[in-house]
């Protein structure tokens, strides 16, 4: 006859008893907060991109020579490349924050067991 296993078996992170529902609700809240924070940062980033290209258009209308226009365009492209590097860093940090919250929740705040 198969019975319930008792002893030192570690509880599964998907075990719905023993407060796991509260832990899952907390995880969902924390992940949602992280997503909302990231979303606000990305909206601000898009606005800065619009400002960059609008500023370029405005500056190009006031240039008086091709070399001046090229210099203005080069400066704008340089700023855009810097923004792209910052985008990569921010994306990595945002993903890392979410994964850390999930990992911490699944391990219940304790280091992962090694086998």
C-alpha positions as CSV (number, residue, x, y, z in Angstrom):
1,X,0.0,0.0,0.0
2,X,1.3,3.4,-0.9
3,X,1.3,5.9,1.9
4,X,2.3,9.4,2.5
5,X,6.0,9.9,2.7
6,X,7.2,11.3,6.0
7,X,10.6,12.2,7.1
8,X,13.2,14.6,5.9
9,X,11.9,15.2,2.4
10,X,12.2,18.8,1.4
11,X,9.0,20.5,0.6
12,X,8.5,21.2,-3.1
13,X,8.2,24.9,-4.1
14,X,5.0,23.9,-5.8
15,X,3.5,22.4,-2.6
16,X,0.3,24.4,-2.1
17,X,0.1,23.9,1.6
18,X,2.0,25.5,4.4
19,X,1.8,29.1,3.3
20,X,2.9,28.5,-0.3
21,X,-0.1,30.4,-1.6
22,X,1.0,33.5,0.3
23,X,4.5,33.0,-1.0
24,X,3.3,32.8,-4.6
25,X,1.1,35.9,-4.0
26,X,4.1,37.8,-2.6
27,X,6.2,36.7,-5.6
28,X,3.6,37.8,-8.0
29,X,3.4,41.2,-6.3
30,X,7.2,41.7,-6.2
31,X,7.6,40.7,-9.9
32,X,4.8,43.0,-10.9
33,X,6.4,45.9,-9.0
34,X,9.7,45.1,-10.7
35,X,7.9,45.1,-14.1
36,X,6.2,48.4,-13.3
37,X,9.5,50.1,-12.3
38,X,11.1,48.8,-15.5
39,X,8.2,50.0,-17.6
40,X,8.4,53.5,-16.2
41,X,12.1,53.6,-16.9
42,X,11.6,52.4,-20.5
43,X,8.8,55.0,-21.1
44,X,11.2,57.7,-20.0
45,X,13.8,56.2,-22.3
46,X,11.5,56.4,-25.3
47,X,10.7,60.0,-24.5
48,X,14.4,60.8,-24.4
49,X,14.8,59.1,-27.8
50,X,12.0,61.2,-29.3
51,X,13.7,64.4,-27.9
52,X,17.0,63.3,-29.4
53,X,15.6,62.9,-32.9
54,X,13.4,66.0,-32.6
55,X,16.4,68.0,-31.5
56,X,18.4,66.7,-34.5
57,X,15.6,67.8,-36.9
58,X,15.5,71.3,-35.3
59,X,19.3,71.7,-35.4
60,X,19.5,70.5,-39.0
61,X,17.0,73.2,-40.2
62,X,19.4,75.9,-38.8
63,X,22.6,74.5,-40.3
64,X,24.3,76.6,-43.0
65,X,26.6,74.1,-44.6
66,X,27.0,70.4,-45.3
67,X,30.0,70.0,-42.9
68,X,28.0,71.7,-40.1
69,X,25.0,69.4,-40.8
70,X,27.4,66.3,-40.8
71,X,28.9,67.4,-37.5
72,X,25.4,67.8,-36.0
73,X,24.3,64.4,-37.3
74,X,27.5,62.8,-36.0
75,X,27.0,64.3,-32.5
76,X,23.4,62.9,-32.5
77,X,24.5,59.4,-33.6
78,X,27.2,59.5,-30.9
79,X,24.5,60.2,-28.3
80,X,22.3,57.5,-29.7
81,X,25.1,54.9,-29.4
82,X,25.7,55.9,-25.8
83,X,21.9,55.5,-25.2
84,X,22.0,52.0,-26.8
85,X,24.8,51.0,-24.4
86,X,22.8,52.2,-21.5
87,X,19.8,50.3,-22.8
88,X,21.7,47.1,-22.8
89,X,22.9,47.6,-19.3
90,X,19.4,48.5,-18.1
91,X,17.8,45.5,-19.8
92,X,20.3,43.2,-18.2
93,X,19.7,44.8,-14.7
94,X,15.9,44.6,-15.1
95,X,16.1,40.9,-16.1
96,X,18.5,40.2,-13.3
97,X,16.1,41.8,-10.7
98,X,13.2,39.7,-11.8
99,X,15.1,36.5,-11.9
100,X,16.6,37.2,-8.4
101,X,13.1,37.7,-7.0
102,X,11.9,34.4,-8.6
103,X,14.9,32.5,-7.5
104,X,14.7,33.8,-3.9
105,X,11.0,32.9,-3.7
106,X,11.5,29.4,-5.1
107,X,14.3,28.7,-2.7
108,X,12.4,30.3,0.2
109,X,15.3,32.7,0.8
110,X,17.8,29.9,1.4
111,X,20.7,29.0,-0.9
112,X,19.9,26.3,-3.5
113,X,20.7,22.8,-2.4
114,X,23.6,21.0,-4.2
115,X,23.3,17.4,-5.2
